[in-house]
Amino acid sequence: MSTHLAARRAKEQRIDLYKRTATALESIVELGELAQKQVEALRKLLHTRAIYWRDRCYHNSFPMAGHQLRTTSMDVKGVLDISVGFEKATAPAEHISNASALRASLMGFYLAFWEHVLNTRGGLSLLVFDDPQELLDHDNKQKLARLLPELVQQGGQLFVATYDRHFARAAVAAAREHADVEHRSVHPVNPSRRRLETAQAVEELDRKRISYEQDKDNASLAQDYANEVRVFLEARLADLFDDPAYPAYGFPSNSPTFSDYLGRLRGLVSTPPNALFKAPATKEFAACRALSQGADCLRILNTSHHDRASLSAGDVFSVVNDLIAVRKLAERMHSEFRHWRWHEPIQAQSVPTNVVPFNPSTVRPFRVPTYPDLAAFTASSASVSSQAEAEELDHSWFDDKSLFLVRTNNLGFSIPEGCIAIAESSPYAGRDHNLVIARQRGHLLARRLFRPTRIDQLALAAEAPDPRGSKPTLFFDVGSITLHRIVGMLTEQPVPPIGGGEATLLSEAASLAQIRAAYRVREESGIPLALPGQIVLGGRAVLKDELSGLEGTLIALGLDDGNNVFKRIGKPVPGTGGRLWQFESVGGLGSSVIVSLVESDEESDAPRFICAREIIGVLYTV
């Protein structure tokens, strides 16, 4: 009996413990609900800012093309739920948003949360973005680029990695006004490089050159520029030796130097294992006289690494032109390398070495800002800009370029008849679909290059605006003609010199002395004259009372509705007494626009003329 009683009392005690435990757990269960309430309160707090940040980096092409951010919520497990839609209808974003809108919504919530934590807890100042522009169209990439400096102003420190060179340039340009920014190219680990390395991007290297040129007697600036050129060259050379399939790519030293890379490159060019080392750009770099044994340029580059302090400003000044030329050759070679890595064909035919290059054009020295914003470029004063003049363009770009008057319509809307083509002075092997100036037995042809399936032939096609007047395509054997790549155009239409053919070599162009500003294109309103990423050269500001004498002139036009577009000056609208003016589309694409020239026009709802700038030309590759 006593045994059973003891067992009963033990069970009663255990039941009592269960009751006490259950009572205690009731308050603990409430913690989950409390966490949910805290998350909901935070969601409401962040929603307004999430909308703000989303709209700062994303805008629908048309009002009805997308949906507004309606609600954002997150459960206790951290699962984010985003709904979009209109005022009376919403749906999960993942079901009805396109990829770019969904990414922008996520970006908006992420930045709102970061901003909240930074302001309330004082942490998370470092933000790392890996290709944040991915999935965004070109205009929204630009919006995102202009957003990044605002994050710095909020207290953030940004580290942005991207494969998109145009986005990188836009982001750096936008950041210049608000913060210190460094733009570097990334060079990964490979068999000849045991750790990831970075080097100055092309634009950054040119900025260092410009800083040095503005103070040529500053030894520190000279030493820094020479050293950065060496690092730039070494990083790009090391990228070439990344294929372990070829024993020749190995180095006896675990830390190969610039001279090691250069020597191995020349060895591989002499007995090329693949198309990369047969490429014209690679061979041209390997044969560069400025890098030959005993050359002053090579000595300066080596000294900048081993004994930089011993270099004087005069030492660097004596080889500055060689440093510029070597930088251009290295970037051209690296471009060929990137195409090769992407499994794009490299034209292995060598350029004849006995061909005399064209004489480069004569260009008066100039240096102008390259605006990342069309409004600042269009305006007569840079004060309109909300962004810094991050890039600069100077006359050195024309050092190895020649000018040609195009005497036919063979190049279509790209370079109309009577305008000037800018081509590389030295010949090249030719890439499919390039615009070229071709030399054939003393005759000059201006055409588009096509490479047929037969690798021993080239085709030069004419692309007249009216196909009915197009000339027949010409076929040539490889090696029978010399090709010069067209890399830009000028709208100037000089008096044609005596002569015939499809193009005529010019020694100079008067319009190059009138360059006042440049703009890196990001809209598509200039197609087919200017494509996104290309550089538009701007001349003087155009006033309203000058329009009648400039019919047909290409301009960048700024309007009071906030639009800035490329147009061609048309005629006054009949019956308006010159109050309304018509501006035509460029190249037959887009639409014309009617613009009011008066300060206040109650009779018309047409946008008002604010400012305009004459377009001098377009540079395709900068």
Sequence and secondary structure as in RCSB ss.txt:
>XXXX:A:sequence
MSTHLAARRAKEQRIDLYKRTATALESIVELGELAQKQVEALRKLLHTRAIYWRDRCYHNSFPMAGHQLRTTSMD
VKGVLDISVGFEKATAPAEHISNASALRASLMGFYLAFWEHVLNTRGGLSLLVFDDPQELLDHDNKQKLARLLPE
LVQQGGQLFVATYDRHFARAAVAAAREHADVEHRSVHPVNPSRRRLETAQAVEELDRKRISYEQDKDNASLAQDY
ANEVRVFLEARLADLFDDPAYPAYGFPSNSPTFSDYLGRLRGLVSTPPNALFKAPATKEFAACRALSQGADCLRI
LNTSHHDRASLSAGDVFSVVNDLIAVRKLAERMHSEFRHWRWHEPIQAQSVPTNVVPFNPSTVRPFRVPTYPDLA
AFTASSASVSSQAEAEELDHSWFDDKSLFLVRTNNLGFSIPEGCIAIAESSPYAGRDHNLVIARQRGHLLARRLF
RPTRIDQLALAAEAPDPRGSKPTLFFDVGSITLHRIVGMLTEQPVPPIGGGEATLLSEAASLAQIRAAYRVREES
GIPLALPGQIVLGGRAVLKDELSGLEGTLIALGLDDGNNVFKRIGKPVPGTGGRLWQFESVGGLGSSVIVSLVES
DEESDAPRFICAREIIGVLYTV
>XXXX:A:secstr
 HHHHHHHHHHHHHHHHHHHHHHHHHHHHHHHHHHHHHHHHHHHHHHHHHHHHHHHH   SSTTSS EEEEEEE 
TT  EEEEEE SS EEEHHHHS HHHHHHHHHHHHHHHHHHHHHHH    EEEEESTTTT  HHHHHHHHHHHHH
HHHTT EEEEE S HHHHHHHHHHHTTTS    EEEE  BTTBSS EEEE HHHHHHHHHHHHTTTT HHHHHHH
HHHHHHHHHHHHHHH   TT GGG  SSSS  HHHHHHHHHHHHHS SSGGGGSHHHHHHHT GGGSTT HHHHH
HHHHHH GGG  HHHHHTTHHHHHHHHHHHHHHHHHHHHHHTT         TT            EEEEES HH
HHHSSSGGG SS   EEEEGGGGTTEEEEEE SSTTTTTS TTSEEEEESS B   TT EEEEEETTEEEEEEEE
  SSTTEEEEE   SSGGG    EEEETTSSEEEEEEEEE       S  SSEEEES  GGGGG  EEEE  SST
TTTTS TT EEEEEEE  GGGGGG TT EEEEEETTS EEEEEEEEE TTTTTSEEEEE STT S  EEEE SS 
 TT    BEEEEEEEEEEES  
